[in-house]
Amino acid sequence: MPFINVRGVDHFYQWIRDSNNTARKPVMVFVHGWAGSARYWSSTAHALSADFDCLLYDMRGFGRSTLPDQPLNLGYEMSDYADDLAILLDQLGLTEISVQAHSMGASVATFFINRHRDRVKQAILTCNGIFEYDERAFKAFHKFGAYVVKFRYQWFLKFPFADRMFMARFLSRPIDKSDRFAFLEDFLLADYESALGTIFTSVSKEAVEIMPREFANIEVPTLLVSGEKDQIIPAKMAKQASKLNHKLDYLELSNTGHFPMLEDSDSYLRGIRNFLQQSAILVESHNR
């Protein structure tokens, strides 16, 4: 498996390319969400590989990007993970990319987009948006999240229907058992400090204050995609974000939850391909 060392952490990365077309194509980078890994982006990347060279990677402390034994004193802010991505791309020699990101990863991508505007052609941000601050609700979420992260055991993988129970709140439609099992496995393997640290930084009063400005500052064509029945990040949050900036388009997929790219892959791919086509037309028109 290929790895690149970023700030003392070996980051797993993977290229998905069309084996029938070896010509160099534009690069699309995929960013996964909290406690997950790049694995769940694989089917989407394969579907787009005729038009893009697709780069998948696991963020620090998640998936196969495990932390070393010695402490590194690295932060868990979304901007810290955006810096990791910038270093990863530098080491791969990538100067211009498109971005497709999900959930917490979409927050990371938003920071990256605004700090490296000259490197991003277009972006797709799935299941993300603007939270309203509720001190009581946030404290309860952090307390519950800390409990869930602390009490994780590998024997969960052998428990009948554990994958179904774990994914139930995330989904509106069924997905393949292999995908459900992979999500549970990634969650159990996630580094404790990374999983806990990002809970506190991605859902916080500071994030509520910062993210509207970040969405408003995006200067590249960007599509916000929501699942109509997403219980984790309700669609109204992305819809609200889309109103902050004329560069932001909005797509809501009916009867899908927090993983629309897996729950209704046909509609998801149709929607993002339409956006990518329109984005290319706008860029070509602007360059004339």
Buried (B, 14 or more C-beta within 10 A) or exposed (E): EEBBEBEEBBBBBBEBBBEEEEEEBBBBBBBBBBBBBBBBBBBBBEBBBEBBBBBBBBBBBBBBBBBEEEEEEBEBBBBBBBBBBBBBBEEBEBEEBBBBBBBBBBBBBBBBBBBBEEBBBBBBBBBBBBBEEEEEEBEEBBEEBBEBBEEBEEEBEEEEEBBBEBBEEBBBBEBEEEBBBBBBBBBBBBBEBBBBBBBBBBBBEEBBEBBBEBBBBBEBBBBBBBBBBBEBBBBBBBBBBBEBBEBBBBBBBEEBBBBBBBBBBEBBBEBBEEBBEBBBEEEEEEEE
